[in-house]
Amino acid sequence: MALVDGKKDIVLGVDHDPDDRLKMDPDPDGLPVATRDGKHITPTDFVDATQENIERIQKGKKTKSIGYFSGIGPGTLRKSYE
């Protein structure tokens, strides 16, 4: 899982953030500061990203990869004037 307070957090024996892209540390006032890939995100976005990782792992996909659409090519579009 993500790093929370500097410790690796694993839920039910499954590491759903193997690359440690998500981090949450408290600021001096004790409020949570969440980051993803070194960029600040809201705590809600942190939870959403965690949920997305869990869903991708359940489907057997990697947490980091993003699929690209590649379905358009020669002969795949029907032209309206034909």
SULUR-V347850 format. One record per backbone hydrogen bond with DSSP energy under -1.0 kcal/mol. CO is the residue of the C=O (numbers start at 1). NH is the residue of the N-H. If there is no record, write none. Layout:
BEGIN
CO & NH
CO & NH
END
This chain:
BEGIN
2 & 9
3 & 24
4 & 7
7 & 4
11 & 14
14 & 11
17 & 20
21 & 37
22 & 3
23 & 35
24 & 5
25 & 33
27 & 30
31 & 27
33 & 25
34 & 41
35 & 23
36 & 39
39 & 36
42 & 46
43 & 47
44 & 48
45 & 49
46 & 50
47 & 51
48 & 52
49 & 53
50 & 54
51 & 55
52 & 56
53 & 57
54 & 58
55 & 59
56 & 61
57 & 60
73 & 76
79 & 82
END
